[in-house]
Amino acid sequence: MDEEAVNRPLVLVHRPPNFHFPFRHRLATQFNLFDPFDSPDSTRSSLLCRHAHNIRVLLCVDPTPVSSDLLSLLPALELIVGSTVGVDHINLPKCRRRGITVTNAGVAFSEDVADLAVGLLIDVLRKISASDRFLRASSWAKTGDYALGSKLGGKRVGMVGMGKIGSEVVKRLQAFGCIISYNSRRKKSAIPFPYYPDVYELAVNSDVLVVCCALTEETHHIINKDVMTALGKEGVIINVGRGALIDEKEMVKLLVRGEIGGVGLDVFENEPHVPKELFQLDKVLLSPHCAVATPECFDALEELILFNLRAFFANKPLWSLVNLE
């Protein structure tokens, strides 16, 4: 390694095996990237221990677990730069205790995730994908007109989570004339919509729930059987957060029994495995966790990661900070 490379700021790359992020070479022109997977299996642990006291920044590529044990190996760590919106793969309580700052991809991904959330909702309500299957099966000519859809305008939409993604979803739904209310960890003074501290009460007063909050111990299965029942037989659920925010087994039972109007899901509890019962239901729209799968998203992520790495080493403010409280 040349002298210039040695003098670049050191960044630990934490990634899954056989996963190579496309802008690595651009980062390598500005930072000294220490990637344990560049070394043979037999030397990785010793190399990490050798460098541990000099590592102030960890770049977490994909949702690679950042465990308590890993954090304990890095006594000088000050910053984790995440490449996903969700941070449930990072031990946040230990980061909070250690004073380690965490950033995520919220700023880069929120608009595209919001687009997909609204797209899923329109599709479920207007039965776009279901009617496409109906037509392709020649059912129109055989059985006549397809079932009526439902209008988006005027729907009472309950937002479960009002962070960056939730705010972008609301911006889009307001243009359709939807009536917004929300649930989050606490009431936000800058948000003018009705706030429900209890998700059950939010469901009682909504036609649609859009789920886009962070997955934590407190929000695991926040959409449970009682909440889904309260939403009612015509109610629709859209999930672009994490699969485990919904009690998937109970959701499947309620859908099969006709006790939920429809769902649009981009995430699942046991990805990539999806309950087979969902494949048979026209009121279910499925997407393979691809809300951020646009080139624009990944370009924005690259710029965000570069910005935060430069800002950290220049002692400047960071973007897309995760609230650890």
C-alpha positions in Angstrom: 0.0 0.0 0.0 1.4 3.4 -1.0 2.1 6.2 1.6 -0.9 8.2 0.4 -3.3 5.3 0.9 -1.9 4.6 4.4 -2.6 8.2 5.4 -6.2 8.1 4.3 -8.8 7.8 7.1 -9.4 4.3 8.2 -13.0 2.8 7.7 -14.0 -0.8 8.7 -16.2 -2.4 6.0 -18.7 -4.7 7.5 -20.5 -6.7 4.9 -21.9 -10.2 4.1 -19.6 -12.7 2.4 -19.6 -12.5 -1.4 -21.4 -9.1 -1.4 -19.5 -6.3 -3.1 -21.0 -2.8 -3.1 -20.6 -1.1 -6.5 -19.1 2.2 -5.2 -16.3 0.6 -3.2 -13.6 1.8 -5.6 -14.8 5.4 -5.3 -14.6 5.2 -1.5 -11.2 3.6 -1.8 -9.8 6.8 -3.4 -10.6 8.8 -0.3 -10.5 6.3 2.6 -8.4 3.4 3.7 -10.9 0.6 3.6 -10.3 -2.3 6.0 -12.4 -5.2 4.8 -11.8 -8.5 6.7 -13.2 -10.5 3.8 -10.2 -9.3 1.7 -8.1 -11.6 3.9 -8.1 -15.4 4.3 -10.4 -16.9 6.9 -7.5 -17.9 9.1 -6.2 -14.3 9.6 -9.4 -12.3 9.8 -9.8 -12.3 13.6 -6.2 -11.4 14.2 -6.2 -8.6 11.6 -9.4 -7.1 13.2 -7.8 -7.3 16.7 -4.7 -5.6 15.3 -6.6 -2.7 13.8 -9.4 -2.5 16.4 -8.0 0.4 18.5 -7.6 2.6 15.4 -11.1 2.0 14.0 -13.4 5.0 14.6 -15.9 4.3 11.8 -17.7 1.2 10.6 -19.5 1.1 7.3 -22.3 -1.4 7.5 -23.2 -2.7 4.1 -26.6 -4.3 3.7 -28.4 -5.4 7.0 -25.2 -7.2 8.3 -25.6 -7.8 12.0 -23.6 -5.4 14.3 -23.7 -7.4 17.5 -22.7 -6.6 21.0 -19.6 -8.9 20.6 -18.5 -7.0 17.5 -18.9 -3.6 19.2 -16.9 -4.9 22.2 -14.0 -5.6 19.8 -14.0 -2.0 18.7 -13.2 0.2 21.7 -12.5 3.3 19.6 -15.6 3.2 17.5 -17.5 6.5 17.2 -19.7 6.1 14.1 -21.7 3.4 12.3 -22.7 4.5 8.8 -25.6 2.3 7.7 -26.7 1.6 4.1 -30.3 0.6 5.0 -33.3 2.5 6.4 -34.0 -0.1 9.1 -31.4 -0.5 11.8 -32.8 -3.5 13.7 -29.6 -5.4 12.8 -27.5 -3.0 14.9 -27.3 -3.3 18.7 -28.7 0.2 19.3 -28.8 0.0 23.1 -25.1 -0.7 23.3 -24.5 2.1 20.8 -26.4 4.4 23.0 -24.5 3.4 26.1 -21.2 3.8 24.3 -22.1 7.1 22.7 -21.7 5.7 19.2 -23.5 7.7 16.5 -25.5 5.8 13.9 -26.7 7.0 10.5 -29.0 5.2 8.1 -30.2 5.5 4.5 -33.5 7.3 5.3 -32.6 10.5 3.4 -31.6 8.6 0.3 -34.4 6.0 0.3 -37.5 7.7 1.7 -39.0 9.1 -1.6 -38.7 5.9 -3.5 -40.1 3.8 -0.6 -43.0 6.3 -0.3 -43.7 6.0 -4.1 -44.0 2.2 -3.7 -46.2 2.4 -0.7 -48.7 4.6 -2.5 -48.4 2.4 -5.6 -49.3 -0.7 -3.5 -52.2 1.1 -1.9 -53.7 2.3 -5.3 -53.2 -1.2 -6.7 -55.0 -2.9 -3.8 -57.9 -0.4 -3.8 -58.4 -0.3 -7.5 -57.6 -4.1 -8.0 -55.1 -3.3 -10.8 -53.0 -6.4 -10.6 -56.0 -8.6 -9.9 -57.9 -7.3 -12.8 -54.9 -7.8 -15.1 -54.8 -11.4 -14.1 -58.6 -11.6 -14.7 -58.1 -10.3 -18.2 -55.2 -12.4 -19.1 -57.1 -15.5 -18.0 -59.8 -14.6 -20.6 -62.3 -14.2 -17.8 -63.7 -11.0 -19.0 -65.2 -12.7 -22.1 -66.4 -15.6 -20.1 -67.8 -14.1 -16.9 -68.4 -10.4 -17.7 -67.2 -7.3 -15.9 -64.7 -7.5 -13.0 -65.5 -6.5 -9.4 -65.6 -2.9 -8.5 -62.5 -1.2 -6.9 -62.5 1.5 -4.3 -61.5 5.2 -4.5 -58.4 6.4 -2.8 -59.6 10.0 -2.3 -61.3 10.6 1.0 -59.9 7.5 2.6 -58.9 7.8 6.3 -55.2 6.8 6.3 -53.5 5.9 9.6 -49.7 6.2 9.4 -47.9 3.8 11.7 -44.6 5.7 11.9 -44.1 9.3 10.9 -40.4 9.6 10.1 -38.8 10.4 6.8 -40.7 7.7 4.9 -44.0 8.4 6.6 -43.7 12.1 5.9 -43.1 11.4 2.2 -46.1 9.0 2.0 -48.3 11.7 3.6 -47.1 14.3 1.1 -48.3 12.1 -1.7 -51.6 11.0 -0.1 -52.6 14.6 0.6 -52.6 15.2 -3.1 -55.3 12.5 -3.4 -57.4 14.1 -0.7 -56.8 11.4 2.0 -57.6 12.2 5.6 -54.4 11.6 7.6 -53.8 10.6 11.3 -50.7 9.0 12.8 -49.0 7.0 15.5 -45.4 7.3 16.5 -43.3 7.0 19.7 -44.4 10.5 20.7 -46.6 13.3 19.4 -44.7 15.6 17.0 -45.5 19.3 17.4 -44.7 20.2 13.8 -47.2 17.7 12.4 -50.8 19.0 12.2 -52.6 15.7 11.9 -54.5 13.9 14.7 -52.2 11.8 16.9 -53.1 8.4 18.4 -50.7 7.0 21.0 -52.5 3.7 20.7 -52.3 1.9 17.4 -55.6 0.1 18.1 -57.4 3.4 18.4 -55.6 4.5 15.1 -57.0 1.4 13.4 -60.5 2.0 14.7 -60.4 5.5 13.1 -58.8 4.4 9.8 -59.7 2.8 6.5 -56.0 2.1 5.7 -52.9 1.6 7.8 -49.6 2.3 6.2 -46.8 0.7 8.3 -43.4 2.3 8.0 -42.0 2.6 11.5 -38.7 1.1 12.7 -38.6 -2.5 13.9 -37.7 -2.6 17.6 -38.6 -4.8 20.6 -41.5 -2.4 21.2 -42.8 -2.4 17.7 -42.5 -6.2 17.0 -46.0 -7.3 16.0 -47.4 -3.8 16.6 -50.0 -4.7 14.0 -51.5 -7.7 15.9 -54.8 -9.5 15.6 -56.7 -6.9 17.6 -55.4 -4.0 15.5 -56.3 -5.8 12.3 -59.7 -6.7 13.5 -60.3 -3.1 14.6 -59.4 -2.0 11.1 -62.4 -4.0 9.8 -63.4 -6.1 6.9 -62.9 -3.4 4.3 -59.6 -2.2 5.8 -56.3 -2.2 3.9 -52.8 -2.6 5.3 -49.7 -1.5 3.5 -46.3 -2.5 4.9 -43.0 -1.0 3.6 -41.3 -1.2 7.0 -40.2 -4.6 8.2 -42.1 -7.9 8.0 -42.1 -8.5 11.8 -44.1 -5.3 12.4 -47.1 -7.4 11.5 -48.2 -10.7 13.1 -47.9 -12.5 9.8 -49.6 -15.7 10.9 -52.7 -13.8 12.3 -52.8 -11.7 9.2 -52.9 -14.7 6.9 -55.8 -16.2 9.0 -57.8 -13.0 8.8 -57.2 -12.6 5.1 -58.3 -16.2 4.4 -61.4 -15.7 6.5 -62.2 -12.4 4.7 -61.8 -10.3 7.8 -59.4 -7.8 6.2 -60.1 -6.0 2.9 -56.6 -6.3 1.4 -52.9 -5.9 2.0 -49.9 -4.7 0.0 -46.7 -6.1 1.3 -43.1 -5.3 0.4 -41.6 -7.0 3.5 -42.2 -10.4 5.2 -41.3 -12.0 8.6 -39.1 -14.8 7.2 -37.7 -13.4 3.9 -37.4 -14.7 1.3 -40.0 -17.1 2.3 -43.6 -16.0 2.0 -46.7 -17.8 3.3 -48.1 -19.8 0.4 -51.7 -18.9 1.4 -51.1 -15.4 0.2 -50.4 -16.5 -3.4 -54.1 -17.6 -3.8 -55.7 -14.3 -2.7 -56.6 -11.6 -5.2 -56.8 -9.0 -2.4 -53.1 -9.5 -1.6 -50.4 -7.6 -3.5 -46.8 -8.9 -3.0 -43.5 -7.2 -3.7 -40.1 -8.9 -3.0 -38.6 -6.2 -0.6 -37.7 -3.9 -3.5 -39.1 -0.5 -2.4 -35.6 0.9 -2.8 -34.7 -1.0 -5.9 -34.1 2.0 -8.3 -30.8 3.3 -9.7 -31.7 6.7 -8.3 -31.9 5.3 -4.8 -28.5 3.7 -5.0 -26.9 6.8 -6.5 -28.4 8.8 -3.6 -27.1 6.2 -1.1 -23.6 6.5 -2.5 -23.6 10.3 -2.1 -25.1 10.1 1.4 -22.4 7.6 2.6 -19.6 9.7 1.0 -21.0 12.8 2.6 -21.2 11.3 6.1 -17.7 9.8 5.9 -16.2 13.0 4.8 -18.2 15.0 7.3 -17.2 12.8 10.2 -13.5 13.0 9.5 -13.8 16.8 9.0 -15.8 17.1 12.3 -18.9 18.5 10.5 -22.6 17.6 11.0 -23.9 14.3 9.7 -27.0 13.6 7.7 -29.7 11.0 8.4 -29.0 10.4 12.0 -30.8 7.6 13.9 -32.5 8.6 17.1 -31.1 6.3 19.8 -33.4 7.5 22.6 
